[in-house]
Amino acid sequence: MTRGFYIGRFQPYHNGHHSVVETISEEVDELVLGIGSAGDSHTRHDPFTAGERIMMITKSLVDSDLVTYAVPIEDLDRNSVWVSHVQSMSPEFDVAYSNNPLVIQLFKEAGVEVRQSPMFNRDVLEGTEVRDRMVEGGDWEKLVPEPVTEVIEESGGIERIQRVSQTDSNGV
């Protein structure tokens, strides 16, 4: 049995992430999804809580044949010990998936096999684009799995990201 590890902020979990998970599912029996920056929420960059992101992922993958575990991983501002921190917060895994150069380097230095996953429509399927559309009242729903839309609506996520994106400056 092979267990993979895929980390992301998932702010929010979108169709690009979903496509990566589907691709990874062809290579592993189980997948740990590390919810990166788990302690961050209520900002334009990180509007959703770790709990909300876990709900997004769990509900989006409920019909998948892949056994998945969503695990919150809080930030650690010491790269040299980051992999051991991740390993301490996660079920044991055999291979890590990432396209982030720093994450790849850190896992390789720690002796963990790393595989890169193909990115899907990265110009549109990217968290910043999804969040920008939410702030601007644009069409963001088609960029995320349907259960994610439900979680965001249930949590008041659109109102939250719009409110925290406002400035209190007078333009000076």
Buried (B, 14 or more C-beta within 10 A) or exposed (E): EEBBBBBBBBBBBBBBBBBBBEEBBEEBEBBBBBBBBBEBBEEBBBBBBBBBBBBBBBBBBEEEEBBBBBBBBEEBEEEEEBBEBBBEBBEEBBBBBBBEEEBBEBBEEBEBEBBEBEEBEEEBBBBEBBBBBBBEEEEBBEBBBEBBBBBBEEBEBBEBBBEBBEEEEEEE
